[in-house]
Amino acid sequence: MMGHVGARHNLGCAEVGNRNFQRAMKHFMIAARCGYKDSLDAVKQGFRHEDVTKEDFEKTLRDYKAACDETKSEQRDQAAVIIARERE
């Protein structure tokens, strides 16, 4: 079950509020593996606080990078340049 990454991140935030850190990290790792930066930041913090194992953290980082690499394309880069020019 994957779901919407923003919703996954929000579930993680709710679990943090309930002080259920292990469950929160699971939600954050799922969202981060789909390329959601805010969740990756939460997983990094969880790793620092020893709520995430080194193996889980490394796998999440690899999957995050792979998800981000999948979304890269020449067309997206060109569109970003055009949008930046319009904002000037």
HTML snippet that shows the backbone in 3Dmol.js (N, CA, C, O; Angstrom):
<script src="https://3Dmol.org/build/3Dmol-min.js"></script>
<div id="view" style="width:600px;height:400px;position:relative"></div>
<script>
const pdb = `
ATOM      1  N   MET A   1       0.851  -1.173   0.000  1.00  0.00           N
ATOM      2  CA  MET A   1       0.000   0.000   0.000  1.00  0.00           C
ATOM      3  C   MET A   1       0.897   1.236   0.000  1.00  0.00           C
ATOM      4  O   MET A   1       1.644   1.467   0.951  1.00  0.00           O
ATOM      5  N   MET A   2       0.822   2.011  -1.047  1.00  0.00           N
ATOM      6  CA  MET A   2       1.650   3.202  -1.150  1.00  0.00           C
ATOM      7  C   MET A   2       0.831   4.453  -0.813  1.00  0.00           C
ATOM      8  O   MET A   2       1.093   5.099   0.202  1.00  0.00           O
ATOM      9  N   GLY A   3      -0.140   4.800  -1.632  1.00  0.00           N
ATOM     10  CA  GLY A   3      -0.948   5.976  -1.382  1.00  0.00           C
ATOM     11  C   GLY A   3      -0.258   7.254  -1.837  1.00  0.00           C
ATOM     12  O   GLY A   3       0.783   7.210  -2.492  1.00  0.00           O
ATOM     13  N   HIS A   4      -0.832   8.361  -1.492  1.00  0.00           N
ATOM     14  CA  HIS A   4      -0.317   9.683  -1.835  1.00  0.00           C
ATOM     15  C   HIS A   4       0.832  10.019  -0.880  1.00  0.00           C
ATOM     16  O   HIS A   4       0.691   9.891   0.336  1.00  0.00           O
ATOM     17  N   VAL A   5       1.968  10.450  -1.435  1.00  0.00           N
ATOM     18  CA  VAL A   5       3.148  10.665  -0.593  1.00  0.00           C
ATOM     19  C   VAL A   5       2.936  11.774   0.433  1.00  0.00           C
ATOM     20  O   VAL A   5       3.429  11.679   1.557  1.00  0.00           O
ATOM     21  N   GLY A   6       2.214  12.817   0.059  1.00  0.00           N
ATOM     22  CA  GLY A   6       1.925  13.879   1.016  1.00  0.00           C
ATOM     23  C   GLY A   6       1.074  13.378   2.175  1.00  0.00           C
ATOM     24  O   GLY A   6       1.276  13.775   3.323  1.00  0.00           O
ATOM     25  N   ALA A   7       0.123  12.505   1.864  1.00  0.00           N
ATOM     26  CA  ALA A   7      -0.714  11.922   2.910  1.00  0.00           C
ATOM     27  C   ALA A   7       0.128  11.016   3.817  1.00  0.00           C
ATOM     28  O   ALA A   7      -0.052  11.005   5.035  1.00  0.00           O
ATOM     29  N   ARG A   8       1.047  10.261   3.211  1.00  0.00           N
ATOM     30  CA  ARG A   8       1.951   9.423   4.006  1.00  0.00           C
ATOM     31  C   ARG A   8       2.767  10.272   4.963  1.00  0.00           C
ATOM     32  O   ARG A   8       2.919   9.936   6.138  1.00  0.00           O
ATOM     33  N   HIS A   9       3.292  11.379   4.446  1.00  0.00           N
ATOM     34  CA  HIS A   9       4.083  12.274   5.291  1.00  0.00           C
ATOM     35  C   HIS A   9       3.226  12.813   6.441  1.00  0.00           C
ATOM     36  O   HIS A   9       3.675  12.873   7.585  1.00  0.00           O
ATOM     37  N   ASN A  10       1.995  13.200   6.126  1.00  0.00           N
ATOM     38  CA  ASN A  10       1.104  13.723   7.167  1.00  0.00           C
ATOM     39  C   ASN A  10       0.779  12.665   8.218  1.00  0.00           C
ATOM     40  O   ASN A  10       0.666  12.978   9.404  1.00  0.00           O
ATOM     41  N   LEU A  11       0.630  11.405   7.781  1.00  0.00           N
ATOM     42  CA  LEU A  11       0.408  10.329   8.749  1.00  0.00           C
ATOM     43  C   LEU A  11       1.620  10.195   9.675  1.00  0.00           C
ATOM     44  O   LEU A  11       1.475   9.981  10.879  1.00  0.00           O
ATOM     45  N   GLY A  12       2.807  10.325   9.097  1.00  0.00           N
ATOM     46  CA  GLY A  12       4.019  10.285   9.915  1.00  0.00           C
ATOM     47  C   GLY A  12       4.033  11.407  10.942  1.00  0.00           C
ATOM     48  O   GLY A  12       4.397  11.196  12.098  1.00  0.00           O
ATOM     49  N   CYS A  13       3.635  12.600  10.514  1.00  0.00           N
ATOM     50  CA  CYS A  13       3.583  13.744  11.436  1.00  0.00           C
ATOM     51  C   CYS A  13       2.581  13.493  12.559  1.00  0.00           C
ATOM     52  O   CYS A  13       2.836  13.827  13.716  1.00  0.00           O
ATOM     53  N   ALA A  14       1.444  12.902  12.208  1.00  0.00           N
ATOM     54  CA  ALA A  14       0.435  12.593  13.226  1.00  0.00           C
ATOM     55  C   ALA A  14       0.973  11.577  14.232  1.00  0.00           C
ATOM     56  O   ALA A  14       0.725  11.694  15.433  1.00  0.00           O
ATOM     57  N   GLU A  15       1.704  10.587  13.741  1.00  0.00           N
ATOM     58  CA  GLU A  15       2.275   9.583  14.640  1.00  0.00           C
ATOM     59  C   GLU A  15       3.341  10.194  15.544  1.00  0.00           C
ATOM     60  O   GLU A  15       3.471   9.798  16.703  1.00  0.00           O
ATOM     61  N   VAL A  16       4.104  11.153  15.028  1.00  0.00           N
ATOM     62  CA  VAL A  16       5.067  11.854  15.879  1.00  0.00           C
ATOM     63  C   VAL A  16       4.319  12.568  16.999  1.00  0.00           C
ATOM     64  O   VAL A  16       4.740  12.547  18.155  1.00  0.00           O
ATOM     65  N   GLY A  17       3.199  13.203  16.639  1.00  0.00           N
ATOM     66  CA  GLY A  17       2.379  13.879  17.648  1.00  0.00           C
ATOM     67  C   GLY A  17       1.854  12.928  18.704  1.00  0.00           C
ATOM     68  O   GLY A  17       1.648  13.311  19.855  1.00  0.00           O
ATOM     69  N   ASN A  18       1.638  11.675  18.300  1.00  0.00           N
ATOM     70  CA  ASN A  18       1.181  10.645  19.245  1.00  0.00           C
ATOM     71  C   ASN A  18       2.354   9.958  19.944  1.00  0.00           C
ATOM     72  O   ASN A  18       2.161   9.040  20.741  1.00  0.00           O
ATOM     73  N   ARG A  19       3.573  10.413  19.636  1.00  0.00           N
ATOM     74  CA  ARG A  19       4.809   9.876  20.203  1.00  0.00           C
ATOM     75  C   ARG A  19       5.040   8.411  19.827  1.00  0.00           C
ATOM     76  O   ARG A  19       5.662   7.654  20.573  1.00  0.00           O
ATOM     77  N   ASN A  20       4.523   8.027  18.650  1.00  0.00           N
ATOM     78  CA  ASN A  20       4.729   6.676  18.127  1.00  0.00           C
ATOM     79  C   ASN A  20       5.779   6.786  17.019  1.00  0.00           C
ATOM     80  O   ASN A  20       5.451   6.756  15.833  1.00  0.00           O
ATOM     81  N   PHE A  21       7.041   6.912  17.422  1.00  0.00           N
ATOM     82  CA  PHE A  21       8.115   7.259  16.498  1.00  0.00           C
ATOM     83  C   PHE A  21       8.435   6.148  15.503  1.00  0.00           C
ATOM     84  O   PHE A  21       8.762   6.429  14.350  1.00  0.00           O
ATOM     85  N   GLN A  22       8.345   4.899  15.930  1.00  0.00           N
ATOM     86  CA  GLN A  22       8.640   3.805  15.005  1.00  0.00           C
ATOM     87  C   GLN A  22       7.628   3.771  13.866  1.00  0.00           C
ATOM     88  O   GLN A  22       8.000   3.599  12.705  1.00  0.00           O
ATOM     89  N   ARG A  23       6.374   3.931  14.189  1.00  0.00           N
ATOM     90  CA  ARG A  23       5.342   3.940  13.153  1.00  0.00           C
ATOM     91  C   ARG A  23       5.475   5.173  12.263  1.00  0.00           C
ATOM     92  O   ARG A  23       5.260   5.093  11.054  1.00  0.00           O
ATOM     93  N   ALA A  24       5.826   6.303  12.854  1.00  0.00           N
ATOM     94  CA  ALA A  24       6.030   7.536  12.086  1.00  0.00           C
ATOM     95  C   ALA A  24       7.150   7.341  11.067  1.00  0.00           C
ATOM     96  O   ALA A  24       7.026   7.751   9.913  1.00  0.00           O
ATOM     97  N   MET A  25       8.232   6.719  11.496  1.00  0.00           N
ATOM     98  CA  MET A  25       9.363   6.506  10.593  1.00  0.00           C
ATOM     99  C   MET A  25       8.986   5.607   9.421  1.00  0.00           C
ATOM    100  O   MET A  25       9.482   5.798   8.311  1.00  0.00           O
ATOM    101  N   LYS A  26       8.123   4.639   9.656  1.00  0.00           N
ATOM    102  CA  LYS A  26       7.675   3.784   8.551  1.00  0.00           C
ATOM    103  C   LYS A  26       6.945   4.614   7.493  1.00  0.00           C
ATOM    104  O   LYS A  26       7.180   4.450   6.295  1.00  0.00           O
ATOM    105  N   HIS A  27       6.066   5.499   7.940  1.00  0.00           N
ATOM    106  CA  HIS A  27       5.348   6.370   6.996  1.00  0.00           C
ATOM    107  C   HIS A  27       6.325   7.303   6.271  1.00  0.00           C
ATOM    108  O   HIS A  27       6.236   7.479   5.056  1.00  0.00           O
ATOM    109  N   PHE A  28       7.246   7.890   7.015  1.00  0.00           N
ATOM    110  CA  PHE A  28       8.224   8.790   6.401  1.00  0.00           C
ATOM    111  C   PHE A  28       9.102   8.058   5.391  1.00  0.00           C
ATOM    112  O   PHE A  28       9.399   8.597   4.325  1.00  0.00           O
ATOM    113  N   MET A  29       9.523   6.828   5.717  1.00  0.00           N
ATOM    114  CA  MET A  29      10.382   6.078   4.793  1.00  0.00           C
ATOM    115  C   MET A  29       9.647   5.740   3.501  1.00  0.00           C
ATOM    116  O   MET A  29      10.239   5.789   2.423  1.00  0.00           O
ATOM    117  N   ILE A  30       8.371   5.400   3.597  1.00  0.00           N
ATOM    118  CA  ILE A  30       7.592   5.097   2.386  1.00  0.00           C
ATOM    119  C   ILE A  30       7.509   6.338   1.502  1.00  0.00           C
ATOM    120  O   ILE A  30       7.727   6.254   0.293  1.00  0.00           O
ATOM    121  N   ALA A  31       7.199   7.479   2.092  1.00  0.00           N
ATOM    122  CA  ALA A  31       7.084   8.714   1.312  1.00  0.00           C
ATOM    123  C   ALA A  31       8.442   9.133   0.751  1.00  0.00           C
ATOM    124  O   ALA A  31       8.527   9.574  -0.396  1.00  0.00           O
ATOM    125  N   ALA A  32       9.493   9.001   1.539  1.00  0.00           N
ATOM    126  CA  ALA A  32      10.830   9.383   1.069  1.00  0.00           C
ATOM    127  C   ALA A  32      11.270   8.496  -0.086  1.00  0.00           C
ATOM    128  O   ALA A  32      11.905   8.979  -1.024  1.00  0.00           O
ATOM    129  N   ARG A  33      10.949   7.223  -0.037  1.00  0.00           N
ATOM    130  CA  ARG A  33      11.325   6.303  -1.115  1.00  0.00           C
ATOM    131  C   ARG A  33      10.619   6.636  -2.420  1.00  0.00           C
ATOM    132  O   ARG A  33      11.024   6.184  -3.491  1.00  0.00           O
ATOM    133  N   CYS A  34       9.561   7.428  -2.319  1.00  0.00           N
ATOM    134  CA  CYS A  34       8.854   7.879  -3.520  1.00  0.00           C
ATOM    135  C   CYS A  34       9.330   9.257  -3.967  1.00  0.00           C
ATOM    136  O   CYS A  34       8.796   9.819  -4.923  1.00  0.00           O
ATOM    137  N   GLY A  35      10.331   9.803  -3.281  1.00  0.00           N
ATOM    138  CA  GLY A  35      10.911  11.066  -3.702  1.00  0.00           C
ATOM    139  C   GLY A  35      10.440  12.294  -2.945  1.00  0.00           C
ATOM    140  O   GLY A  35      10.623  13.410  -3.430  1.00  0.00           O
ATOM    141  N   TYR A  36       9.839  12.129  -1.770  1.00  0.00           N
ATOM    142  CA  TYR A  36       9.308  13.260  -1.004  1.00  0.00           C
ATOM    143  C   TYR A  36      10.381  13.782  -0.053  1.00  0.00           C
ATOM    144  O   TYR A  36      10.720  13.121   0.929  1.00  0.00           O
ATOM    145  N   LYS A  37      10.916  14.969  -0.345  1.00  0.00           N
ATOM    146  CA  LYS A  37      12.072  15.523   0.369  1.00  0.00           C
ATOM    147  C   LYS A  37      11.810  15.752   1.850  1.00  0.00           C
ATOM    148  O   LYS A  37      12.675  15.453   2.673  1.00  0.00           O
ATOM    149  N   ASP A  38      10.648  16.270   2.211  1.00  0.00           N
ATOM    150  CA  ASP A  38      10.354  16.530   3.622  1.00  0.00           C
ATOM    151  C   ASP A  38      10.404  15.240   4.439  1.00  0.00           C
ATOM    152  O   ASP A  38      10.855  15.239   5.585  1.00  0.00           O
ATOM    153  N   SER A  39       9.939  14.146   3.840  1.00  0.00           N
ATOM    154  CA  SER A  39       9.990  12.866   4.539  1.00  0.00           C
ATOM    155  C   SER A  39      11.423  12.367   4.664  1.00  0.00           C
ATOM    156  O   SER A  39      11.788  11.780   5.682  1.00  0.00           O
ATOM    157  N   LEU A  40      12.233  12.594   3.642  1.00  0.00           N
ATOM    158  CA  LEU A  40      13.646  12.217   3.732  1.00  0.00           C
ATOM    159  C   LEU A  40      14.302  12.965   4.886  1.00  0.00           C
ATOM    160  O   LEU A  40      15.083  12.383   5.639  1.00  0.00           O
ATOM    161  N   ASP A  41      13.993  14.237   5.029  1.00  0.00           N
ATOM    162  CA  ASP A  41      14.546  15.014   6.142  1.00  0.00           C
ATOM    163  C   ASP A  41      14.103  14.435   7.489  1.00  0.00           C
ATOM    164  O   ASP A  41      14.886  14.399   8.438  1.00  0.00           O
ATOM    165  N   ALA A  42      12.858  13.987   7.570  1.00  0.00           N
ATOM    166  CA  ALA A  42      12.361  13.383   8.811  1.00  0.00           C
ATOM    167  C   ALA A  42      13.082  12.060   9.093  1.00  0.00           C
ATOM    168  O   ALA A  42      13.387  11.748  10.244  1.00  0.00           O
ATOM    169  N   VAL A  43      13.349  11.292   8.045  1.00  0.00           N
ATOM    170  CA  VAL A  43      14.070  10.021   8.217  1.00  0.00           C
ATOM    171  C   VAL A  43      15.501  10.299   8.680  1.00  0.00           C
ATOM    172  O   VAL A  43      16.027   9.582   9.531  1.00  0.00           O
ATOM    173  N   LYS A  44      16.129  11.329   8.128  1.00  0.00           N
ATOM    174  CA  LYS A  44      17.480  11.705   8.570  1.00  0.00           C
ATOM    175  C   LYS A  44      17.473  12.031  10.065  1.00  0.00           C
ATOM    176  O   LYS A  44      18.351  11.603  10.814  1.00  0.00           O
ATOM    177  N   GLN A  45      16.479  12.786  10.474  1.00  0.00           N
ATOM    178  CA  GLN A  45      16.368  13.141  11.892  1.00  0.00           C
ATOM    179  C   GLN A  45      16.114  11.888  12.728  1.00  0.00           C
ATOM    180  O   GLN A  45      16.669  11.742  13.817  1.00  0.00           O
ATOM    181  N   GLY A  46      15.284  10.994  12.223  1.00  0.00           N
ATOM    182  CA  GLY A  46      15.027   9.739  12.930  1.00  0.00           C
ATOM    183  C   GLY A  46      16.280   8.894  13.058  1.00  0.00           C
ATOM    184  O   GLY A  46      16.489   8.232  14.074  1.00  0.00           O
ATOM    185  N   PHE A  47      17.111   8.917  12.030  1.00  0.00           N
ATOM    186  CA  PHE A  47      18.375   8.182  12.087  1.00  0.00           C
ATOM    187  C   PHE A  47      19.287   8.775  13.158  1.00  0.00           C
ATOM    188  O   PHE A  47      19.928   8.041  13.910  1.00  0.00           O
ATOM    189  N   ARG A  48      19.342  10.089  13.224  1.00  0.00           N
ATOM    190  CA  ARG A  48      20.171  10.755  14.242  1.00  0.00           C
ATOM    191  C   ARG A  48      19.710  10.415  15.661  1.00  0.00           C
ATOM    192  O   ARG A  48      20.519  10.325  16.585  1.00  0.00           O
ATOM    193  N   HIS A  49      18.392  10.227  15.818  1.00  0.00           N
ATOM    194  CA  HIS A  49      17.823   9.907  17.132  1.00  0.00           C
ATOM    195  C   HIS A  49      17.700   8.396  17.357  1.00  0.00           C
ATOM    196  O   HIS A  49      17.105   7.945  18.336  1.00  0.00           O
ATOM    197  N   GLU A  50      18.270   7.634  16.437  1.00  0.00           N
ATOM    198  CA  GLU A  50      18.306   6.166  16.510  1.00  0.00           C
ATOM    199  C   GLU A  50      16.918   5.523  16.450  1.00  0.00           C
ATOM    200  O   GLU A  50      16.699   4.453  17.019  1.00  0.00           O
ATOM    201  N   ASP A  51      15.986   6.179  15.760  1.00  0.00           N
ATOM    202  CA  ASP A  51      14.670   5.588  15.508  1.00  0.00           C
ATOM    203  C   ASP A  51      14.649   4.822  14.188  1.00  0.00           C
ATOM    204  O   ASP A  51      13.695   4.101  13.896  1.00  0.00           O
ATOM    205  N   VAL A  52      15.716   4.982  13.385  1.00  0.00           N
ATOM    206  CA  VAL A  52      15.849   4.316  12.090  1.00  0.00           C
ATOM    207  C   VAL A  52      17.205   3.615  12.070  1.00  0.00           C
ATOM    208  O   VAL A  52      18.213   4.195  12.474  1.00  0.00           O
ATOM    209  N   THR A  53      17.229   2.366  11.600  1.00  0.00           N
ATOM    210  CA  THR A  53      18.500   1.643  11.520  1.00  0.00           C
ATOM    211  C   THR A  53      19.339   2.176  10.369  1.00  0.00           C
ATOM    212  O   THR A  53      18.826   2.817   9.451  1.00  0.00           O
ATOM    213  N   LYS A  54      20.618   1.905  10.429  1.00  0.00           N
ATOM    214  CA  LYS A  54      21.526   2.333   9.371  1.00  0.00           C
ATOM    215  C   LYS A  54      21.118   1.710   8.042  1.00  0.00           C
ATOM    216  O   LYS A  54      21.157   2.379   7.009  1.00  0.00           O
ATOM    217  N   GLU A  55      20.724   0.433   8.055  1.00  0.00           N
ATOM    218  CA  GLU A  55      20.319  -0.256   6.826  1.00  0.00           C
ATOM    219  C   GLU A  55      19.071   0.378   6.219  1.00  0.00           C
ATOM    220  O   GLU A  55      19.003   0.594   5.009  1.00  0.00           O
ATOM    221  N   ASP A  56      18.085   0.676   7.067  1.00  0.00           N
ATOM    222  CA  ASP A  56      16.861   1.314   6.570  1.00  0.00           C
ATOM    223  C   ASP A  56      17.153   2.712   6.024  1.00  0.00           C
ATOM    224  O   ASP A  56      16.598   3.121   5.004  1.00  0.00           O
ATOM    225  N   PHE A  57      18.025   3.429   6.713  1.00  0.00           N
ATOM    226  CA  PHE A  57      18.382   4.772   6.265  1.00  0.00           C
ATOM    227  C   PHE A  57      19.080   4.723   4.912  1.00  0.00           C
ATOM    228  O   PHE A  57      18.760   5.509   4.021  1.00  0.00           O
ATOM    229  N   GLU A  58      20.028   3.811   4.753  1.00  0.00           N
ATOM    230  CA  GLU A  58      20.742   3.696   3.483  1.00  0.00           C
ATOM    231  C   GLU A  58      19.807   3.293   2.350  1.00  0.00           C
ATOM    232  O   GLU A  58      19.899   3.833   1.248  1.00  0.00           O
ATOM    233  N   LYS A  59      18.899   2.341   2.616  1.00  0.00           N
ATOM    234  CA  LYS A  59      17.945   1.920   1.584  1.00  0.00           C
ATOM    235  C   LYS A  59      17.029   3.077   1.201  1.00  0.00           C
ATOM    236  O   LYS A  59      16.733   3.276   0.023  1.00  0.00           O
ATOM    237  N   THR A  60      16.587   3.831   2.189  1.00  0.00           N
ATOM    238  CA  THR A  60      15.723   4.983   1.918  1.00  0.00           C
ATOM    239  C   THR A  60      16.453   6.015   1.063  1.00  0.00           C
ATOM    240  O   THR A  60      15.874   6.565   0.126  1.00  0.00           O
ATOM    241  N   LEU A  61      17.715   6.279   1.379  1.00  0.00           N
ATOM    242  CA  LEU A  61      18.497   7.228   0.575  1.00  0.00           C
ATOM    243  C   LEU A  61      18.645   6.759  -0.867  1.00  0.00           C
ATOM    244  O   LEU A  61      18.481   7.548  -1.797  1.00  0.00           O
ATOM    245  N   ARG A  62      18.956   5.471  -1.058  1.00  0.00           N
ATOM    246  CA  ARG A  62      19.097   4.925  -2.424  1.00  0.00           C
ATOM    247  C   ARG A  62      17.784   5.031  -3.197  1.00  0.00           C
ATOM    248  O   ARG A  62      17.767   5.435  -4.360  1.00  0.00           O
ATOM    249  N   ASP A  63      16.690   4.665  -2.537  1.00  0.00           N
ATOM    250  CA  ASP A  63      15.387   4.710  -3.205  1.00  0.00           C
ATOM    251  C   ASP A  63      14.946   6.141  -3.493  1.00  0.00           C
ATOM    252  O   ASP A  63      14.334   6.411  -4.526  1.00  0.00           O
ATOM    253  N   TYR A  64      15.258   7.056  -2.577  1.00  0.00           N
ATOM    254  CA  TYR A  64      14.939   8.472  -2.799  1.00  0.00           C
ATOM    255  C   TYR A  64      15.663   8.981  -4.040  1.00  0.00           C
ATOM    256  O   TYR A  64      15.064   9.626  -4.901  1.00  0.00           O
ATOM    257  N   LYS A  65      16.952   8.684  -4.121  1.00  0.00           N
ATOM    258  CA  LYS A  65      17.749   9.121  -5.274  1.00  0.00           C
ATOM    259  C   LYS A  65      17.209   8.521  -6.567  1.00  0.00           C
ATOM    260  O   LYS A  65      17.110   9.212  -7.581  1.00  0.00           O
ATOM    261  N   ALA A  66      16.857   7.235  -6.534  1.00  0.00           N
ATOM    262  CA  ALA A  66      16.320   6.583  -7.727  1.00  0.00           C
ATOM    263  C   ALA A  66      15.004   7.232  -8.151  1.00  0.00           C
ATOM    264  O   ALA A  66      14.769   7.439  -9.342  1.00  0.00           O
ATOM    265  N   ALA A  67      14.147   7.552  -7.184  1.00  0.00           N
ATOM    266  CA  ALA A  67      12.864   8.191  -7.503  1.00  0.00           C
ATOM    267  C   ALA A  67      13.080   9.568  -8.112  1.00  0.00           C
ATOM    268  O   ALA A  67      12.392   9.949  -9.059  1.00  0.00           O
ATOM    269  N   CYS A  68      14.035  10.313  -7.568  1.00  0.00           N
ATOM    270  CA  CYS A  68      14.330  11.644  -8.111  1.00  0.00           C
ATOM    271  C   CYS A  68      14.939  11.548  -9.505  1.00  0.00           C
ATOM    272  O   CYS A  68      14.621  12.349 -10.385  1.00  0.00           O
ATOM    273  N   ASP A  69      15.808  10.573  -9.702  1.00  0.00           N
ATOM    274  CA  ASP A  69      16.426  10.387 -11.019  1.00  0.00           C
ATOM    275  C   ASP A  69      15.394  10.027 -12.075  1.00  0.00           C
ATOM    276  O   ASP A  69      15.526  10.425 -13.232  1.00  0.00           O
ATOM    277  N   GLU A  70      14.363   9.274 -11.689  1.00  0.00           N
ATOM    278  CA  GLU A  70      13.307   8.885 -12.630  1.00  0.00           C
ATOM    279  C   GLU A  70      12.522  10.084 -13.136  1.00  0.00           C
ATOM    280  O   GLU A  70      12.001  10.061 -14.250  1.00  0.00           O
ATOM    281  N   THR A  71      12.435  11.126 -12.327  1.00  0.00           N
ATOM    282  CA  THR A  71      11.630  12.289 -12.724  1.00  0.00           C
ATOM    283  C   THR A  71      12.424  13.307 -13.525  1.00  0.00           C
ATOM    284  O   THR A  71      11.854  14.281 -14.018  1.00  0.00           O
ATOM    285  N   LYS A  72      13.725  13.103 -13.664  1.00  0.00           N
ATOM    286  CA  LYS A  72      14.550  14.040 -14.424  1.00  0.00           C
ATOM    287  C   LYS A  72      14.399  13.788 -15.918  1.00  0.00           C
ATOM    288  O   LYS A  72      14.379  12.645 -16.375  1.00  0.00           O
ATOM    289  N   SER A  73      14.296  14.871 -16.661  1.00  0.00           N
ATOM    290  CA  SER A  73      14.247  14.767 -18.114  1.00  0.00           C
ATOM    291  C   SER A  73      14.671  16.101 -18.717  1.00  0.00           C
ATOM    292  O   SER A  73      14.650  17.138 -18.054  1.00  0.00           O
ATOM    293  N   GLU A  74      15.045  16.051 -19.959  1.00  0.00           N
ATOM    294  CA  GLU A  74      15.452  17.271 -20.649  1.00  0.00           C
ATOM    295  C   GLU A  74      14.276  18.243 -20.756  1.00  0.00           C
ATOM    296  O   GLU A  74      14.454  19.453 -20.616  1.00  0.00           O
ATOM    297  N   GLN A  75      13.084  17.716 -21.002  1.00  0.00           N
ATOM    298  CA  GLN A  75      11.912  18.576 -21.116  1.00  0.00           C
ATOM    299  C   GLN A  75      11.633  19.312 -19.809  1.00  0.00           C
ATOM    300  O   GLN A  75      11.288  20.494 -19.827  1.00  0.00           O
ATOM    301  N   ARG A  76      11.779  18.628 -18.680  1.00  0.00           N
ATOM    302  CA  ARG A  76      11.555  19.283 -17.385  1.00  0.00           C
ATOM    303  C   ARG A  76      12.579  20.383 -17.154  1.00  0.00           C
ATOM    304  O   ARG A  76      12.246  21.456 -16.652  1.00  0.00           O
ATOM    305  N   ASP A  77      13.834  20.108 -17.524  1.00  0.00           N
ATOM    306  CA  ASP A  77      14.882  21.116 -17.370  1.00  0.00           C
ATOM    307  C   ASP A  77      14.586  22.343 -18.224  1.00  0.00           C
ATOM    308  O   ASP A  77      14.760  23.475 -17.771  1.00  0.00           O
ATOM    309  N   GLN A  78      14.138  22.120 -19.458  1.00  0.00           N
ATOM    310  CA  GLN A  78      13.795  23.235 -20.341  1.00  0.00           C
ATOM    311  C   GLN A  78      12.616  24.023 -19.793  1.00  0.00           C
ATOM    312  O   GLN A  78      12.607  25.253 -19.853  1.00  0.00           O
ATOM    313  N   ALA A  79      11.629  23.329 -19.263  1.00  0.00           N
ATOM    314  CA  ALA A  79      10.462  23.997 -18.690  1.00  0.00           C
ATOM    315  C   ALA A  79      10.867  24.844 -17.485  1.00  0.00           C
ATOM    316  O   ALA A  79      10.351  25.947 -17.305  1.00  0.00           O
ATOM    317  N   ALA A  80      11.772  24.347 -16.672  1.00  0.00           N
ATOM    318  CA  ALA A  80      12.241  25.103 -15.505  1.00  0.00           C
ATOM    319  C   ALA A  80      12.935  26.395 -15.936  1.00  0.00           C
ATOM    320  O   ALA A  80      12.778  27.433 -15.292  1.00  0.00           O
ATOM    321  N   VAL A  81      13.696  26.331 -17.014  1.00  0.00           N
ATOM    322  CA  VAL A  81      14.376  27.527 -17.532  1.00  0.00           C
ATOM    323  C   VAL A  81      13.340  28.544 -18.007  1.00  0.00           C
ATOM    324  O   VAL A  81      13.460  29.735 -17.722  1.00  0.00           O
ATOM    325  N   ILE A  82      12.333  28.076 -18.726  1.00  0.00           N
ATOM    326  CA  ILE A  82      11.290  28.978 -19.226  1.00  0.00           C
ATOM    327  C   ILE A  82      10.534  29.620 -18.079  1.00  0.00           C
ATOM    328  O   ILE A  82      10.281  30.824 -18.103  1.00  0.00           O
ATOM    329  N   ILE A  83      10.175  28.849 -17.093  1.00  0.00           N
ATOM    330  CA  ILE A  83       9.447  29.382 -15.937  1.00  0.00           C
ATOM    331  C   ILE A  83      10.287  30.402 -15.202  1.00  0.00           C
ATOM    332  O   ILE A  83       9.775  31.439 -14.781  1.00  0.00           O
ATOM    333  N   ALA A  84      11.571  30.124 -15.040  1.00  0.00           N
ATOM    334  CA  ALA A  84      12.463  31.062 -14.358  1.00  0.00           C
ATOM    335  C   ALA A  84      12.552  32.387 -15.126  1.00  0.00           C
ATOM    336  O   ALA A  84      12.575  33.459 -14.522  1.00  0.00           O
ATOM    337  N   ARG A  85      12.600  32.304 -16.446  1.00  0.00           N
ATOM    338  CA  ARG A  85      12.660  33.532 -17.262  1.00  0.00           C
ATOM    339  C   ARG A  85      11.393  34.357 -17.115  1.00  0.00           C
ATOM    340  O   ARG A  85      11.452  35.584 -17.043  1.00  0.00           O
ATOM    341  N   GLU A  86      10.238  33.680 -17.068  1.00  0.00           N
ATOM    342  CA  GLU A  86       8.968  34.385 -16.949  1.00  0.00           C
ATOM    343  C   GLU A  86       8.841  35.087 -15.604  1.00  0.00           C
ATOM    344  O   GLU A  86       8.168  36.113 -15.502  1.00  0.00           O
ATOM    345  N   ARG A  87       9.467  34.559 -14.593  1.00  0.00           N
ATOM    346  CA  ARG A  87       9.376  35.153 -13.257  1.00  0.00           C
ATOM    347  C   ARG A  87      10.286  36.371 -13.092  1.00  0.00           C
ATOM    348  O   ARG A  87      10.137  37.135 -12.138  1.00  0.00           O
ATOM    349  N   GLU A  88      11.220  36.550 -14.014  1.00  0.00           N
ATOM    350  CA  GLU A  88      12.140  37.697 -13.897  1.00  0.00           C
ATOM    351  C   GLU A  88      11.493  38.989 -14.268  1.00  0.00           C
ATOM    352  O   GLU A  88      12.137  40.038 -14.220  1.00  0.00           O
TER     353      GLU A  88
END
`;
const viewer = $3Dmol.createViewer("view");
viewer.addModel(pdb, "pdb");
viewer.setStyle({}, {cartoon: {color: "spectrum"}});
viewer.zoomTo();
viewer.render();
</script>
